[in-house]
Amino acid sequence: MSEMCCSPLLSSPLSDEDASELATVLKALADPVRIKLVSIIAANGEGCACDFPGATGKSQPTISHHLSQLVKAGILQREQRGKWAWFRVDADRLASVRKVLS
């Protein structure tokens, strides 16, 4: 996904396209498990999918679903390393969301 190019909410109204893109990102973040996953990954720089069930108390299929939603929204980047997927926060994506909301 491309970086958001819309201006901050308080400076001008968002276009329909920008509002839709922002809503997609916010929907992906609107879940406590997903927020926790993003915070774990951000705090550690990256994280292996194999570690998240123990860290969240959720099953591997549930974690996989949440991670895929975060990747689809552009919040996380995924890298396959052998058997396991590793994830990193897309700092530019989160910065663009933060900029729009400020």
C-alpha positions as CSV (number, residue, x, y, z in Angstrom):
1,M,0.0,0.0,0.0
2,S,1.1,3.5,-0.7
3,E,1.9,6.0,2.0
4,M,-1.1,8.2,3.0
5,C,-0.8,11.6,1.3
6,C,-3.8,13.2,3.0
7,S,-3.6,16.3,5.2
8,P,-4.3,16.3,8.9
9,L,-7.9,15.9,9.9
10,L,-8.0,19.3,11.6
11,S,-6.6,21.3,8.6
12,S,-9.0,20.1,5.8
13,P,-11.7,17.5,5.1
14,L,-10.4,14.2,3.8
15,S,-11.2,13.0,0.3
16,D,-13.4,10.0,0.0
17,E,-10.4,7.9,-1.1
18,D,-8.2,9.1,1.9
19,A,-11.1,8.6,4.3
20,S,-11.5,5.0,3.0
21,E,-7.8,4.3,3.3
22,L,-7.6,5.7,6.8
23,A,-10.7,3.7,7.9
24,T,-9.0,0.5,6.6
25,V,-6.0,1.1,8.8
26,L,-8.0,2.1,11.8
27,K,-10.3,-1.0,11.4
28,A,-7.2,-3.2,11.4
29,L,-6.0,-1.6,14.6
30,A,-9.4,-1.7,16.3
31,D,-8.8,-5.0,18.1
32,P,-7.0,-5.5,21.4
33,V,-5.1,-8.6,20.1
34,R,-3.9,-6.6,17.1
35,I,-2.8,-3.7,19.1
36,K,-0.9,-6.0,21.4
37,L,0.8,-7.7,18.5
38,V,1.8,-4.3,17.0
39,S,3.2,-3.2,20.4
40,I,5.2,-6.5,20.9
41,I,6.7,-6.2,17.4
42,A,7.4,-2.5,17.7
43,A,9.1,-2.9,21.1
44,N,11.3,-5.7,19.8
45,G,12.0,-4.4,16.3
46,E,10.6,-7.6,14.8
47,G,8.8,-10.7,15.9
48,C,8.4,-14.3,14.8
49,A,4.8,-15.7,14.4
50,C,5.9,-18.7,16.5
51,D,6.3,-16.5,19.6
52,F,2.9,-14.8,19.5
53,P,0.5,-17.5,20.8
54,G,2.5,-17.7,24.0
55,A,2.7,-13.9,24.3
56,T,-1.1,-13.3,23.7
57,G,-2.7,-16.5,24.9
58,K,-4.3,-17.0,21.5
59,S,-4.1,-20.0,19.1
60,Q,-1.8,-20.0,16.1
61,P,-4.7,-19.8,13.6
62,T,-6.1,-16.8,15.5
63,I,-2.7,-15.1,15.5
64,S,-2.3,-15.8,11.8
65,H,-5.6,-14.2,11.0
66,H,-4.7,-11.0,13.0
67,L,-1.3,-10.8,11.5
68,S,-2.7,-11.2,7.9
69,Q,-5.1,-8.3,8.6
70,L,-2.3,-6.1,9.8
71,V,-0.2,-6.9,6.8
72,K,-3.1,-6.3,4.5
73,A,-3.6,-2.9,6.0
74,G,0.1,-2.1,5.6
75,I,0.8,-1.8,9.3
76,L,3.2,-4.8,9.3
77,Q,5.7,-6.1,6.9
78,R,6.1,-9.9,6.6
79,E,9.3,-11.8,5.8
80,Q,9.4,-15.6,5.4
81,R,12.5,-17.1,7.0
82,G,12.4,-20.9,6.6
83,K,9.3,-22.3,8.2
84,W,8.3,-19.1,10.1
85,A,7.1,-15.7,9.2
86,W,8.7,-12.7,10.8
87,F,7.1,-9.3,11.1
88,R,8.2,-5.7,11.4
89,V,6.1,-2.6,11.9
90,D,6.0,-0.4,8.9
91,A,7.1,2.8,10.7
92,D,6.3,5.0,7.7
93,R,2.8,3.8,7.5
94,L,2.2,4.4,11.2
95,A,3.8,7.8,11.0
96,S,1.5,8.7,8.2
97,V,-1.6,7.7,10.2
98,R,-0.3,9.6,13.2
99,K,0.2,12.7,11.0
100,V,-3.3,12.5,9.7
101,L,-4.7,12.2,13.2
102,S,-2.7,15.1,14.6
